[in-house]
Amino acid sequence: MIYQYASSVPTTLAAPTLVSNTRTDFSVSVQWTAPGTSTTNVIGYRLYITEPNSNAVPSILAYDGAAIPSVLQTTVYNLRSGANYLVAYTVKNRAGWSA
């Protein structure tokens, strides 16, 4: 069987934010919101970070909730104290992963 969905990948993603009062020397909690536009139900999320003090596009998988649409927050561990990190997330629906 082949299934086809008349849909597109999620768009209009807001920037992820830090959860106040959760930062330690080696971890931080990050939250995100459901996409502003998704033509089908959201299936899950992935959160990515960069190497410490990098300005690259976040590509290190920090949270894999590909099949958990109800989770909109996670704690990222093993961070380097005093380092800067960039954080991004992607959203999955039946059409695929967002950019």
Phi and psi in radians as a Rosetta constraint file:
Dihedral C 1 N 2 CA 2 C 2 CIRCULARHARMONIC -2.098 0.35
Dihedral N 2 CA 2 C 2 N 3 CIRCULARHARMONIC 2.291 0.35
Dihedral C 2 N 3 CA 3 C 3 CIRCULARHARMONIC -1.924 0.35
Dihedral N 3 CA 3 C 3 N 4 CIRCULARHARMONIC 2.425 0.35
Dihedral C 3 N 4 CA 4 C 4 CIRCULARHARMONIC -2.214 0.35
Dihedral N 4 CA 4 C 4 N 5 CIRCULARHARMONIC 2.473 0.35
Dihedral C 4 N 5 CA 5 C 5 CIRCULARHARMONIC -2.110 0.35
Dihedral N 5 CA 5 C 5 N 6 CIRCULARHARMONIC 2.303 0.35
Dihedral C 5 N 6 CA 6 C 6 CIRCULARHARMONIC -1.495 0.35
Dihedral N 6 CA 6 C 6 N 7 CIRCULARHARMONIC 1.426 0.35
Dihedral C 6 N 7 CA 7 C 7 CIRCULARHARMONIC -2.690 0.35
Dihedral N 7 CA 7 C 7 N 8 CIRCULARHARMONIC 3.037 0.35
Dihedral C 7 N 8 CA 8 C 8 CIRCULARHARMONIC -2.313 0.35
Dihedral N 8 CA 8 C 8 N 9 CIRCULARHARMONIC 2.837 0.35
Dihedral C 8 N 9 CA 9 C 9 CIRCULARHARMONIC -1.135 0.35
Dihedral N 9 CA 9 C 9 N 10 CIRCULARHARMONIC 2.694 0.35
Dihedral C 9 N 10 CA 10 C 10 CIRCULARHARMONIC -1.073 0.35
Dihedral N 10 CA 10 C 10 N 11 CIRCULARHARMONIC 2.543 0.35
Dihedral C 10 N 11 CA 11 C 11 CIRCULARHARMONIC -2.346 0.35
Dihedral N 11 CA 11 C 11 N 12 CIRCULARHARMONIC -3.113 0.35
Dihedral C 11 N 12 CA 12 C 12 CIRCULARHARMONIC 1.007 0.35
Dihedral N 12 CA 12 C 12 N 13 CIRCULARHARMONIC 1.001 0.35
Dihedral C 12 N 13 CA 13 C 13 CIRCULARHARMONIC -1.555 0.35
Dihedral N 13 CA 13 C 13 N 14 CIRCULARHARMONIC 2.299 0.35
Dihedral C 13 N 14 CA 14 C 14 CIRCULARHARMONIC -1.397 0.35
Dihedral N 14 CA 14 C 14 N 15 CIRCULARHARMONIC 2.716 0.35
Dihedral C 14 N 15 CA 15 C 15 CIRCULARHARMONIC -1.149 0.35
Dihedral N 15 CA 15 C 15 N 16 CIRCULARHARMONIC 2.461 0.35
Dihedral C 15 N 16 CA 16 C 16 CIRCULARHARMONIC -1.173 0.35
Dihedral N 16 CA 16 C 16 N 17 CIRCULARHARMONIC 2.710 0.35
Dihedral C 16 N 17 CA 17 C 17 CIRCULARHARMONIC -2.265 0.35
Dihedral N 17 CA 17 C 17 N 18 CIRCULARHARMONIC 2.756 0.35
Dihedral C 17 N 18 CA 18 C 18 CIRCULARHARMONIC -1.413 0.35
Dihedral N 18 CA 18 C 18 N 19 CIRCULARHARMONIC 2.468 0.35
Dihedral C 18 N 19 CA 19 C 19 CIRCULARHARMONIC -1.428 0.35
Dihedral N 19 CA 19 C 19 N 20 CIRCULARHARMONIC 2.163 0.35
Dihedral C 19 N 20 CA 20 C 20 CIRCULARHARMONIC -1.048 0.35
Dihedral N 20 CA 20 C 20 N 21 CIRCULARHARMONIC 2.518 0.35
Dihedral C 20 N 21 CA 21 C 21 CIRCULARHARMONIC 1.091 0.35
Dihedral N 21 CA 21 C 21 N 22 CIRCULARHARMONIC 0.505 0.35
Dihedral C 21 N 22 CA 22 C 22 CIRCULARHARMONIC -2.025 0.35
Dihedral N 22 CA 22 C 22 N 23 CIRCULARHARMONIC -0.070 0.35
Dihedral C 22 N 23 CA 23 C 23 CIRCULARHARMONIC -1.359 0.35
Dihedral N 23 CA 23 C 23 N 24 CIRCULARHARMONIC 2.341 0.35
Dihedral C 23 N 24 CA 24 C 24 CIRCULARHARMONIC -2.108 0.35
Dihedral N 24 CA 24 C 24 N 25 CIRCULARHARMONIC -3.046 0.35
Dihedral C 24 N 25 CA 25 C 25 CIRCULARHARMONIC -1.148 0.35
Dihedral N 25 CA 25 C 25 N 26 CIRCULARHARMONIC -0.414 0.35
Dihedral C 25 N 26 CA 26 C 26 CIRCULARHARMONIC -2.272 0.35
Dihedral N 26 CA 26 C 26 N 27 CIRCULARHARMONIC 0.125 0.35
Dihedral C 26 N 27 CA 27 C 27 CIRCULARHARMONIC -2.685 0.35
Dihedral N 27 CA 27 C 27 N 28 CIRCULARHARMONIC 2.866 0.35
Dihedral C 27 N 28 CA 28 C 28 CIRCULARHARMONIC -2.748 0.35
Dihedral N 28 CA 28 C 28 N 29 CIRCULARHARMONIC 2.538 0.35
Dihedral C 28 N 29 CA 29 C 29 CIRCULARHARMONIC -1.651 0.35
Dihedral N 29 CA 29 C 29 N 30 CIRCULARHARMONIC 2.390 0.35
Dihedral C 29 N 30 CA 30 C 30 CIRCULARHARMONIC -2.148 0.35
Dihedral N 30 CA 30 C 30 N 31 CIRCULARHARMONIC 2.441 0.35
Dihedral C 30 N 31 CA 31 C 31 CIRCULARHARMONIC -2.217 0.35
Dihedral N 31 CA 31 C 31 N 32 CIRCULARHARMONIC 2.762 0.35
Dihedral C 31 N 32 CA 32 C 32 CIRCULARHARMONIC -2.505 0.35
Dihedral N 32 CA 32 C 32 N 33 CIRCULARHARMONIC 2.983 0.35
Dihedral C 32 N 33 CA 33 C 33 CIRCULARHARMONIC -2.044 0.35
Dihedral N 33 CA 33 C 33 N 34 CIRCULARHARMONIC 2.776 0.35
Dihedral C 33 N 34 CA 34 C 34 CIRCULARHARMONIC -1.089 0.35
Dihedral N 34 CA 34 C 34 N 35 CIRCULARHARMONIC 2.661 0.35
Dihedral C 34 N 35 CA 35 C 35 CIRCULARHARMONIC -1.119 0.35
Dihedral N 35 CA 35 C 35 N 36 CIRCULARHARMONIC 2.620 0.35
Dihedral C 35 N 36 CA 36 C 36 CIRCULARHARMONIC -1.225 0.35
Dihedral N 36 CA 36 C 36 N 37 CIRCULARHARMONIC -0.476 0.35
Dihedral C 36 N 37 CA 37 C 37 CIRCULARHARMONIC -2.379 0.35
Dihedral N 37 CA 37 C 37 N 38 CIRCULARHARMONIC 2.137 0.35
Dihedral C 37 N 38 CA 38 C 38 CIRCULARHARMONIC -2.634 0.35
Dihedral N 38 CA 38 C 38 N 39 CIRCULARHARMONIC 2.128 0.35
Dihedral C 38 N 39 CA 39 C 39 CIRCULARHARMONIC -1.362 0.35
Dihedral N 39 CA 39 C 39 N 40 CIRCULARHARMONIC -0.220 0.35
Dihedral C 39 N 40 CA 40 C 40 CIRCULARHARMONIC -2.382 0.35
Dihedral N 40 CA 40 C 40 N 41 CIRCULARHARMONIC 3.016 0.35
Dihedral C 40 N 41 CA 41 C 41 CIRCULARHARMONIC -1.076 0.35
Dihedral N 41 CA 41 C 41 N 42 CIRCULARHARMONIC 2.513 0.35
Dihedral C 41 N 42 CA 42 C 42 CIRCULARHARMONIC -1.240 0.35
Dihedral N 42 CA 42 C 42 N 43 CIRCULARHARMONIC 2.363 0.35
Dihedral C 42 N 43 CA 43 C 43 CIRCULARHARMONIC -1.700 0.35
Dihedral N 43 CA 43 C 43 N 44 CIRCULARHARMONIC -0.609 0.35
Dihedral C 43 N 44 CA 44 C 44 CIRCULARHARMONIC 3.139 0.35
Dihedral N 44 CA 44 C 44 N 45 CIRCULARHARMONIC -3.110 0.35
Dihedral C 44 N 45 CA 45 C 45 CIRCULARHARMONIC -2.397 0.35
Dihedral N 45 CA 45 C 45 N 46 CIRCULARHARMONIC 2.696 0.35
Dihedral C 45 N 46 CA 46 C 46 CIRCULARHARMONIC -2.318 0.35
Dihedral N 46 CA 46 C 46 N 47 CIRCULARHARMONIC 2.432 0.35
Dihedral C 46 N 47 CA 47 C 47 CIRCULARHARMONIC -1.986 0.35
Dihedral N 47 CA 47 C 47 N 48 CIRCULARHARMONIC 2.331 0.35
Dihedral C 47 N 48 CA 48 C 48 CIRCULARHARMONIC -2.125 0.35
Dihedral N 48 CA 48 C 48 N 49 CIRCULARHARMONIC 2.605 0.35
Dihedral C 48 N 49 CA 49 C 49 CIRCULARHARMONIC -2.264 0.35
Dihedral N 49 CA 49 C 49 N 50 CIRCULARHARMONIC 2.979 0.35
Dihedral C 49 N 50 CA 50 C 50 CIRCULARHARMONIC -1.736 0.35
Dihedral N 50 CA 50 C 50 N 51 CIRCULARHARMONIC 3.017 0.35
Dihedral C 50 N 51 CA 51 C 51 CIRCULARHARMONIC -1.127 0.35
Dihedral N 51 CA 51 C 51 N 52 CIRCULARHARMONIC 2.761 0.35
Dihedral C 51 N 52 CA 52 C 52 CIRCULARHARMONIC -0.992 0.35
Dihedral N 52 CA 52 C 52 N 53 CIRCULARHARMONIC 2.356 0.35
Dihedral C 52 N 53 CA 53 C 53 CIRCULARHARMONIC 1.023 0.35
Dihedral N 53 CA 53 C 53 N 54 CIRCULARHARMONIC 0.542 0.35
Dihedral C 53 N 54 CA 54 C 54 CIRCULARHARMONIC -1.805 0.35
Dihedral N 54 CA 54 C 54 N 55 CIRCULARHARMONIC 2.549 0.35
Dihedral C 54 N 55 CA 55 C 55 CIRCULARHARMONIC -1.808 0.35
Dihedral N 55 CA 55 C 55 N 56 CIRCULARHARMONIC 0.264 0.35
Dihedral C 55 N 56 CA 56 C 56 CIRCULARHARMONIC -1.287 0.35
Dihedral N 56 CA 56 C 56 N 57 CIRCULARHARMONIC 2.940 0.35
Dihedral C 56 N 57 CA 57 C 57 CIRCULARHARMONIC -1.184 0.35
Dihedral N 57 CA 57 C 57 N 58 CIRCULARHARMONIC 2.298 0.35
Dihedral C 57 N 58 CA 58 C 58 CIRCULARHARMONIC -0.999 0.35
Dihedral N 58 CA 58 C 58 N 59 CIRCULARHARMONIC 2.180 0.35
Dihedral C 58 N 59 CA 59 C 59 CIRCULARHARMONIC -2.374 0.35
Dihedral N 59 CA 59 C 59 N 60 CIRCULARHARMONIC -0.030 0.35
Dihedral C 59 N 60 CA 60 C 60 CIRCULARHARMONIC -1.612 0.35
Dihedral N 60 CA 60 C 60 N 61 CIRCULARHARMONIC 2.081 0.35
Dihedral C 60 N 61 CA 61 C 61 CIRCULARHARMONIC -1.193 0.35
Dihedral N 61 CA 61 C 61 N 62 CIRCULARHARMONIC 2.054 0.35
Dihedral C 61 N 62 CA 62 C 62 CIRCULARHARMONIC -1.836 0.35
Dihedral N 62 CA 62 C 62 N 63 CIRCULARHARMONIC -0.392 0.35
Dihedral C 62 N 63 CA 63 C 63 CIRCULARHARMONIC -2.639 0.35
Dihedral N 63 CA 63 C 63 N 64 CIRCULARHARMONIC 2.269 0.35
Dihedral C 63 N 64 CA 64 C 64 CIRCULARHARMONIC -2.071 0.35
Dihedral N 64 CA 64 C 64 N 65 CIRCULARHARMONIC 1.686 0.35
Dihedral C 64 N 65 CA 65 C 65 CIRCULARHARMONIC -1.973 0.35
Dihedral N 65 CA 65 C 65 N 66 CIRCULARHARMONIC 0.784 0.35
Dihedral C 65 N 66 CA 66 C 66 CIRCULARHARMONIC -1.033 0.35
Dihedral N 66 CA 66 C 66 N 67 CIRCULARHARMONIC -0.387 0.35
Dihedral C 66 N 67 CA 67 C 67 CIRCULARHARMONIC -2.166 0.35
Dihedral N 67 CA 67 C 67 N 68 CIRCULARHARMONIC 0.399 0.35
Dihedral C 67 N 68 CA 68 C 68 CIRCULARHARMONIC -2.234 0.35
Dihedral N 68 CA 68 C 68 N 69 CIRCULARHARMONIC 1.448 0.35
Dihedral C 68 N 69 CA 69 C 69 CIRCULARHARMONIC -1.264 0.35
Dihedral N 69 CA 69 C 69 N 70 CIRCULARHARMONIC -0.257 0.35
Dihedral C 69 N 70 CA 70 C 70 CIRCULARHARMONIC -1.468 0.35
Dihedral N 70 CA 70 C 70 N 71 CIRCULARHARMONIC -0.267 0.35
Dihedral C 70 N 71 CA 71 C 71 CIRCULARHARMONIC -1.550 0.35
Dihedral N 71 CA 71 C 71 N 72 CIRCULARHARMONIC 2.109 0.35
Dihedral C 71 N 72 CA 72 C 72 CIRCULARHARMONIC -2.141 0.35
Dihedral N 72 CA 72 C 72 N 73 CIRCULARHARMONIC 0.367 0.35
Dihedral C 72 N 73 CA 73 C 73 CIRCULARHARMONIC -2.763 0.35
Dihedral N 73 CA 73 C 73 N 74 CIRCULARHARMONIC 2.527 0.35
Dihedral C 73 N 74 CA 74 C 74 CIRCULARHARMONIC -2.636 0.35
Dihedral N 74 CA 74 C 74 N 75 CIRCULARHARMONIC 2.841 0.35
Dihedral C 74 N 75 CA 75 C 75 CIRCULARHARMONIC -1.846 0.35
Dihedral N 75 CA 75 C 75 N 76 CIRCULARHARMONIC 2.272 0.35
Dihedral C 75 N 76 CA 76 C 76 CIRCULARHARMONIC -1.727 0.35
Dihedral N 76 CA 76 C 76 N 77 CIRCULARHARMONIC 2.179 0.35
Dihedral C 76 N 77 CA 77 C 77 CIRCULARHARMONIC -1.894 0.35
Dihedral N 77 CA 77 C 77 N 78 CIRCULARHARMONIC 3.054 0.35
Dihedral C 77 N 78 CA 78 C 78 CIRCULARHARMONIC 1.102 0.35
Dihedral N 78 CA 78 C 78 N 79 CIRCULARHARMONIC 0.593 0.35
Dihedral C 78 N 79 CA 79 C 79 CIRCULARHARMONIC -1.479 0.35
Dihedral N 79 CA 79 C 79 N 80 CIRCULARHARMONIC 2.738 0.35
Dihedral C 79 N 80 CA 80 C 80 CIRCULARHARMONIC -1.582 0.35
Dihedral N 80 CA 80 C 80 N 81 CIRCULARHARMONIC 2.205 0.35
Dihedral C 80 N 81 CA 81 C 81 CIRCULARHARMONIC -1.015 0.35
Dihedral N 81 CA 81 C 81 N 82 CIRCULARHARMONIC 2.289 0.35
Dihedral C 81 N 82 CA 82 C 82 CIRCULARHARMONIC 1.460 0.35
Dihedral N 82 CA 82 C 82 N 83 CIRCULARHARMONIC -0.089 0.35
Dihedral C 82 N 83 CA 83 C 83 CIRCULARHARMONIC -1.542 0.35
Dihedral N 83 CA 83 C 83 N 84 CIRCULARHARMONIC 2.712 0.35
Dihedral C 83 N 84 CA 84 C 84 CIRCULARHARMONIC -1.757 0.35
Dihedral N 84 CA 84 C 84 N 85 CIRCULARHARMONIC 2.505 0.35
Dihedral C 84 N 85 CA 85 C 85 CIRCULARHARMONIC -2.324 0.35
Dihedral N 85 CA 85 C 85 N 86 CIRCULARHARMONIC 2.539 0.35
Dihedral C 85 N 86 CA 86 C 86 CIRCULARHARMONIC -1.752 0.35
Dihedral N 86 CA 86 C 86 N 87 CIRCULARHARMONIC 2.515 0.35
Dihedral C 86 N 87 CA 87 C 87 CIRCULARHARMONIC -2.257 0.35
Dihedral N 87 CA 87 C 87 N 88 CIRCULARHARMONIC 2.450 0.35
Dihedral C 87 N 88 CA 88 C 88 CIRCULARHARMONIC -2.557 0.35
Dihedral N 88 CA 88 C 88 N 89 CIRCULARHARMONIC 2.774 0.35
Dihedral C 88 N 89 CA 89 C 89 CIRCULARHARMONIC -2.360 0.35
Dihedral N 89 CA 89 C 89 N 90 CIRCULARHARMONIC 2.758 0.35
Dihedral C 89 N 90 CA 90 C 90 CIRCULARHARMONIC -2.162 0.35
Dihedral N 90 CA 90 C 90 N 91 CIRCULARHARMONIC 2.727 0.35
Dihedral C 90 N 91 CA 91 C 91 CIRCULARHARMONIC -2.137 0.35
Dihedral N 91 CA 91 C 91 N 92 CIRCULARHARMONIC 2.442 0.35
Dihedral C 91 N 92 CA 92 C 92 CIRCULARHARMONIC -2.004 0.35
Dihedral N 92 CA 92 C 92 N 93 CIRCULARHARMONIC 2.327 0.35
Dihedral C 92 N 93 CA 93 C 93 CIRCULARHARMONIC -2.269 0.35
Dihedral N 93 CA 93 C 93 N 94 CIRCULARHARMONIC -2.994 0.35
Dihedral C 93 N 94 CA 94 C 94 CIRCULARHARMONIC -1.086 0.35
Dihedral N 94 CA 94 C 94 N 95 CIRCULARHARMONIC -0.358 0.35
Dihedral C 94 N 95 CA 95 C 95 CIRCULARHARMONIC -1.468 0.35
Dihedral N 95 CA 95 C 95 N 96 CIRCULARHARMONIC -0.296 0.35
Dihedral C 95 N 96 CA 96 C 96 CIRCULARHARMONIC 2.320 0.35
Dihedral N 96 CA 96 C 96 N 97 CIRCULARHARMONIC -2.834 0.35
Dihedral C 96 N 97 CA 97 C 97 CIRCULARHARMONIC -1.615 0.35
Dihedral N 97 CA 97 C 97 N 98 CIRCULARHARMONIC 2.493 0.35
Dihedral C 97 N 98 CA 98 C 98 CIRCULARHARMONIC -1.253 0.35
Dihedral N 98 CA 98 C 98 N 99 CIRCULARHARMONIC 2.950 0.35
